[in-house]
């Protein structure tokens, strides 16, 4: 009698398929978990980085000030009584402020103690008093109670960045200065106010007087030059290569070199700018004009690649329809292809400009690392940019410049976020899906 039992091989096939399917599902689940873990790790690191920057830089937006009653004596400010601004601006305001400070602490005596007392107030307090007198000449002859910035060390002490429980030799603030500050604080003569100087002034050797406005203006001027040069040249180059250039070995060589230039380290462009624009053409060093030229060379490959990609995404039927109704190749490109590709071109241009905004190495090679106090007024004036300003402040020894460095990074990140947000909005508003 024949055994009709199912062969073992036949019964194992369904089980084998089920096992393989389960392994595949488990592999997909693990892959999904790995992807989620990678994204979570990246977000965690980004949050840690931003949190660290904000924690360190938030204090730079606030500044400790002290109240001081200053006698505006006619004999010291305007002995002839003319109220001439030229005469008023020449008065010895530093002496007036220090005299008022000594009168506030009459118990302080001796040359050494007087010098220590003068260090609790900002060295730019004389400018604050001069500006007040020039704006209010009618107050001459009376006493004026003004708020002056404290020195950077006293400001850091007020914010808790300088510990009090360490030996005096290990901190920048002496015990006497701490006692004088506590005396002012207990009398209600100190306050923490918004630091407008950080947004309205240029660089300074004194942290409490340093600001980013000079770097912001220099950045804007540099990016204007970059945009004026890179956008039209890049778009015209992309139009020629994509629409009119014959497909031969020369155009292939040009395309390969453009792609290679997009990956060249930025410092190479700085060396090129140093050799050509400064040494050969003799353009002014540390000027937005030269910085814009260098960054334009660096941005051009990005603009060309983005423009070509945007134009290649336009359906061929658009070109065929325009040519079919009698339009010339140039009219087809200018009237149909370019308008439809412009959102992608603008997006690529803004991304290239955002990359140029964050560059430091090429600008260091052309001298934009110089210490610039004045606000630039033109494209040929000496200037610096935000990334270089961050580099300079990060190298400063004062503790207060740590706050300024992080705050300047926050301003730079705000610029980058705005530029990338503009790129996203342009794409969403003008993009057409085919």
Buried (B, 14 or more C-beta within 10 A) or exposed (E): EEEEEEEEEEEEEEEEEEEEEEEEEEEEEEEEEEEEEEEEEEEEEEEEEEEEBBEBBBBBBBBBBBBBEBEBBEEBBBEEEEEEEEBBEEBEBBEBBBBBBBEBBEEBEEEEBBEBBBBBBBBBBBBBBBEBBEEEBEBBEEEBEBBBBBBBBBBBBBBEBBEEEEEEEEBBBBEBBBEBBEBBBEEEBBBEEEBEBBBEBBBBEBBBBBBBBBBBBBBBBBBEBBBEBBBEBBBEBBBBBBBEBEEEEEEEEBBEEBEEBBEEEBBBBBBBBBEBBBEEEEBBBBBBBBBBBBBBBBBBBBBBBBBBBBBBEBEEEBBEEBBEEEBEEEEBBEEBBBEBBBBBBBBBBBBBBBBBBBBBBBBBBBBBBEEBEEBBEEBBBBBBBBBBBBBBBBEBEBBBBBBBBBBBBBBBBEBBEEBBEBBEEBBEEBEEEE
